[in-house]
Structure formats: C-alpha cells, structure tokens
Amino acid sequence: MAFFYAGFLGRLSRVLAGIPKEAKEEYRQFYFRSDIAQARIVIVLLALAVALFGFSDFPFLGLTTEFLVIEILRIGFVIYSVIEAIRLNRSRSYSAYDRSMFVYLLVFVLFSLLVSSTRPEGYLVQSIIVGISVFIFYLSIPTKFLNQVILSAIYSAGDLVLLELTIPNLHAADFPVVLSVLVLANAIAALTSWQFNYYRWLTFKDINERKKTERFVVIGQTAGMVGHDIRNPLQAITSDLYLIEDELKSNPGCTSSDIAESISSINDNIAYINKIVSDLQDYTRTLAINPAAVNLKDLFNNIPAPIPSNVETRFEVSENLTIKTDPVYLRRIITNLVINAVQAMPNGGKLTLSATVQAGTVLISVTDTGVGIAEEIKPNLFKPMFTTKAKGQGLGLAVVKRLVEALGGSISVESQVGKGSKFIVSLPLTR
C-alpha cells in the first residue's frame, strides 16, 4: 500500500509540475548544479539557526544532563551540516542528491522535534517555527516534490503529536488554531512550490526550444548551400552510371553478376544520399503549396520507393478518388511512409496503402506487419533527429509531419510491438 501511494504521489507531482515523464531527467540535469549550490546555502543557514538557537537552551533546561545531550546533538548536527555541504558538491546524479537532501532534512526534523519536546510551554513559538520550516522545505530547497511533501507532513504531524503528549492541559481553543495554521502553511507552500516548478519547467522548455530553433536555422542554411553542391555531382554520377549500364546491355558478354550487383548497389546509395538532401531541404525551407487534382490510385501505383520482393503490396482505394492538394508534397509524404514501412519489415511482410473519404476528409493509411513501435518511443516519433535505426538521420517522419501540416492535415500512428504499425494521414478533400 505504501508503494502504491508513493507511486501515486510521484505521478501527481509530475502532473502538477507540468513536466512530462520523458523530459523529467533532462529537466533535472539542466538545473542540477544550480540546485546543489542553492541547497548548500540552505544547509549553512539551517546549521547557523540550529547553533544560534542553542543559546536559548540554558534558560529552559539549566545545567542538566538533558541540556548537555541537546548541546552535543546541536554540535553534531552543525558538523553533519558542514560535511553534507561539502559532500553535495561532489554529487554526480540528481537521484543521489535527492536521497542526501531527504536524509539531511529528516535528521533536521527529528532533531527539531526532540528540542521541542524539552520546552512544552513554548509550543506556540515552536508551531510558528514548524510553519516557517515547511515553507523552507518547499520553496528554498530544490528537491523532489514528493520528498518535500513527506518531510513537511512528518514535521507538521510530529508537532501536533507533541502538543497532545507533552501538554496535558492544552487550552481547547489552541489546538485547532495550531492545526489550521500548519495545514494552511502546507497548502500554501505546496501550491507556491508547484507554481515555482512550473515556471522553472517553462524556462527550461523555452531555452531548449531556442537551442533547437538555432540548430535548425544552421541546418537549413547548410542544407541550402550543400544540397546544390551535392546534387550536381550526384547527377553526373547518375548519368555516367546510366551510360555504363547501357553499354553493358549492348555487350552482354562483358556483363557479370558481380558487376550488375555493384551497379545496383551504387544506384541504391545514390538514391539514399538524394533522400537525405531532400529531407534536409524539405524540413528547413519555406513551403509553397501548389494545389492540383491528384488521383490517389495513380499516386499509389507510381510511388518511387523501392519495395523488396519479400514484401506483399496491396492497394485499397477506389478508381476515381481524387483529392485537390500539392501533388509533389503528397508524393513525398507517401514515399517516406512507405520507405519507413519497408524498413520495419526486414524479413518481409504485408504493406497496405488505403484511402477513404469521411465527412470531407481523406484518410490515407500506410500499414505494415513489421516490428512495431514501443509505447515509450511514440511521443518522440515525429521529432527531428530522433531515430532508432543504425542508419538514419531521424528526419523522414519529421518531414512527413511538416508536409502534412502544410497541406492542412494531421498524422497519427497506431502500433503494436511485434504486429506492425499503421500511419494515418488526414487531409482535407480540397485544399
């Protein structure tokens, strides 16, 4: 049951903070060093507070064994604080940092409650200190939200228990007041902490988006310059290769299986290089839409993507289904999806291209019976530079998404690991 509630609070904290699970680690690492610096300052201030409050022990306790024990514990806590502040600077992961801070603050809470038990007549002052400490836990110490909740709850509940156990003649009106103050302090502090973490997340997200934008601007500029320089020699190689093939066909005796295989390999690699350049340019350049009538059956029959012999292809589209959109971009969309589907079936399978009309919208689907897509990969599937393939730049599906949206449509994916994937492109019937 404890594990269930811990997991629930963990999920709730991510939702409240507005931080997606897949981005949590990157977010925490981004603030890691600044969080450590802030935590060290708080540790020093808590150690000073504990040391200075020691001057108030003697009036309460006198020169007693209890007084000596408390002072020894104060000195021990101050030394522990100094060691922890030094040790935190050597932390290499935020999980280790969270554990260290949780243990340190738990020791602080237990020590504070121990001191409180020695001076029952000062319970109102102690309750105020607890309320202030709750705000410190939530707002001054950057750590896991769940840890903040647990520590604040222990401190507040511990103070209320002490009131019941150590003050038998507690005024009936005081306990509800203290309880209300502590509950209110926890609620306000938790809400403020959520808001603070949310703004930290927005800042992190904004900085990341700017970095990505700057990166793609550079990529776009590079693609524009390099694309032309690459395509010229590629065209020359393609022309020369065509002449070689033509010459070999006219002299059958000069042709061998090795030569034919080498020529085929060169053609495949030329097509691959050309696709990389096209993807780069399509993702970064300004898109100009030139609508025209496109017969989808004709389009499916003339997709330039190479389909291996071990992949069975099936088209499900009516003869006269026509859509008014940009034919070049639509061809690129289908081509990239078909290439992606074929790559997902290295051992062969079935490839189905279908198109239907629903309420003025054309639904084009590309379905394969390949390896499928894991759930944790789906959120990143259409992000540029994301790929799970050994050979790939991670631009194919990103280009598809950009082109689909430029045509006024949307794209979604349905997939099951081991059974295959289905990409569904939704486009308006008339653009």
Secondary structure, DSSP 8 states (H G I E B T S, - for coil): -HHHHHHHHHHHHHHHHT--HHHHHHHHHHTHHHHHHHHHHHHHHHHHHHHHHGGGHHHHH-SSHHHHHHHHHHHHHHHHHHHHHHHHTT--SHHHHHHHHHHHHHHHHHHHHHHHHT-GGGHHHHHHHHHHHHHIIIIIS---HHHHHHHHHHHHHHHHHHHHHH-TT--TTHHHHHHHHHHHHHHHHHHHHHHHHHHHHHHHHHHHHHHHHHHHHHHHHHHHHHHHHHHHHHHHHHHHHHHHHHHHHH-GGG--HHHHHHHHHHHHHHHHHHHHHHHHHHHHS------EEEEHHHHHHT--S---TTEEEEEE--TT-EEEE-HHHHHHHHHHHHHHHHHT-TT-EEEEEEEEEETTEEEEEEEE-SS---TTTGGGTTSTT---SSS--S-HHHHHHHHHHHTT-EEEEEEETTTEEEEEEEEESB-
